[in-house]
């Protein structure tokens, strides 16, 4: 029976369902034959070639063919669905933390449900529901946060008691549980059959499928895909899709133009048993016990149970190309902790006969999110891989988004959290990946509290001041491989205590960050912000200005020395990037963007700037150390160090000039802090960094200077209502929706990308508004904290989610930022959101199922603070706040 399970590929059913396929392949040998003949020659050319015939490849082929693209060839080096897909546990679950992943899983579930009817291929779909167990209060909070998300998305879900767990699943031992989450719509499928059903439908729509054909490399000319080399000849094509699963990394590196796809395989174990004496019913809910690190599902009247152990075994680090993944070695010693957890959870299994222990590779990524999208270096090269053991849950939704991306140029949701361009070349070292996936795999079931950080692959990109700051008590987090300071632990504080504190409530760093914020408000602080992405764009004539005017929404034709805050918009008017650009001279510009924009922004500009030898763009991120001097006394420190007048008359807001600081020359000083507080950014050539930092700290002593970190910055920028790209702003958010019309050159008669969309919004109104919420009846010490992603209710109805939040030490309240939408009560259709609609509502924020009253404010708002701020301070931006 186990052999049967692992050979879920039922040729008979597949061929019966698909006579066209039968004609194409002629007579087929038995499944065990490896030297299968190739009666059908490969086509010489196609629009799209997809590599990989697992759930991802077949889903992309299915969705592309549904959207009207027919000239598609799918190549599989072994047999369809014979890779990781064949070994998958087949659980389809929407219980996900991230709303994008939740939407993908929900779509997959609905797709698989109707697939059998559409194709005639049985998919083994059974709606069983799932129960996620909580052994601790913190785990229960984590489940409640997921439950609030599921409920507002219209996916049935409830938090249940241990007694209710026992009613739903009589074999579960409930003595150590504090509660659970029940999602009745979750399902089980036979993964290989789902793949075959998708392939059947795609094939009927004209997709050609060739098994036993391996891709050796992708041909590229002038940075564009031109064809694919296989062991059976070449196919010319415009698009290539790498769905090669755990071989995606190797395939990406096989050509002359490498495409970095950071993923790495680990062994993944699960157990199969013979049926119980009273076989389990087929619709018994799947059980996930994250604190025990295991999942349990019914399998043919018995049990299938696997998990994510604390000490995973990475494999194929050196690369090894097996065709189909043959069952790897059983390792009972390694599986023992998971088996013990299973027997604790279901004590009645003691007497059960085990059929076998299955060991199959699963690929994991550096941040536990899958990888999709177009390569930043090769146009037309798309990727969908690295599913972190959730391939069946995401298969349908991920295939749909990628197909939309290829056909329309963008998907129907903001998929930035999954975009391949969130990684750079630095994440593709094999040593880094091997170490990181050993941390990622156990994290799948670890409790993830807000603001947790990876421990492996650290100290990769650091500022020249790293050691100095570290010695002064810096606590670090990492963004795009760059170490950044969270806050500084004062001498005498218990360090161990702070590093171990993990909570959904008031964190231990609360007072530390509070004193850093106070210092920014009253004296002066230094924050090392070297991780910003920094580009220089220059030309021999006016090419730089002309090109940038088209690519950016604000007017860049400003006097030399001025800094412009602007969006880099797409055709829909959404923010692809949000940045500051300083005009250094008539013909050169200095552009500062968020840290994680390094790859994305470079690719976006490279693909759109004219191919002109007189126009150059250089990534100078590593050439400059950036220090942010924040606070009312920053002016004093800087003027004493530079012997130059820095009064507002000589150095107005949003201004940039080169100065000497201490002995160091050529330092770019900008009057902007990304927080709305007064102060300056210093861009220091890297060799002077230590000297300038020492001078600033020494000179600042008498003004009460101290170091600060990004947590203080976040609190400052959120209380000033500054939006940040990647959290508040994304490719689906326009300047009109967040009160930034003043940063767009609509009236100037200049053409720029996104202009039409913005003019339309200006005329017709917007469908969401960026809003600030101040929590009213929330007790900072006792209540759960908002972090991000909390549902917002207006007059009791769901209207959106928060995008970021922080405690404001000035207002002594929590502040959440988020978007308010307006849905028609009867039809659910989106309506225009007016100022009155936002201002006249009564609001609540839902934190893990508990609702707190909130006051709403629109941007720009009248001052919430007692002192009046200068108007121009309001125009500074907090886009790189984090």
Protein Blocks (a to p, Z undefined) as FASTA:
>chain_A
ZZmmmmmpcfklmmmmmmmlmmmnmpaddfklmbbccfbacdfbdfbdcedjbfklmmmm
mmmmmnopabbcdddfbbghilmmlmpgoiacfbdfblklmmmmmmmmmmmmmmmmmnop
aehiacebpadddfbfklmmmmmmmmmmmmmnopacddddfklmmmmmmmbcfklpgbdc
ddfkbccddfklmmmmmmmmmmmnopacdehiacfbdcdeehiafbdcdfebccddfbdc
dfehjmlmmmmmmmmbdcdddddddddddddddddfbacdfklccdddfknopacddeeh
iacdddddfbdcdehklopadfbdcdddddfklmmmmmmmmmmmmmmlmmpccfbdcddd
ddddfkopacedjdfkbghiacdehjloplmmmmmmmmmmmmmmmmnopafbdfklmgmk
lpcfklmcfklmmmmmmmmmmmmmmccdehiacfehphkbccfklmmmmmnopacddeeh
iacdfbdcdehiafklmmmpccfbdcfklmmmmmmmmmmmmmccdddfklpccdddddfb
lmlmmmmmmmpmbdfbbcehiacddddddfkopafbdcddddfbfkbccddddfklmmmm
mmmmmmmpccdfkbccddfklmpccdddedjklmmmmmmmnopafbfklmcghiacddde
hjbghiacdddehlopacddddddfklmmmmmmmmmmmmmmnopacddfklmmmmmmmno
pacehilpcckbcfklnopmmmccklnopacehklmmmmmmmnopabdcdddddfklcfk
lmccdfehpacdeehiafbdcfbdcddfklopacdddddddddfklopacdddfklmmmp
ccdddeehiacdddddddddddfbfbdcdfklmmpccklmZZ
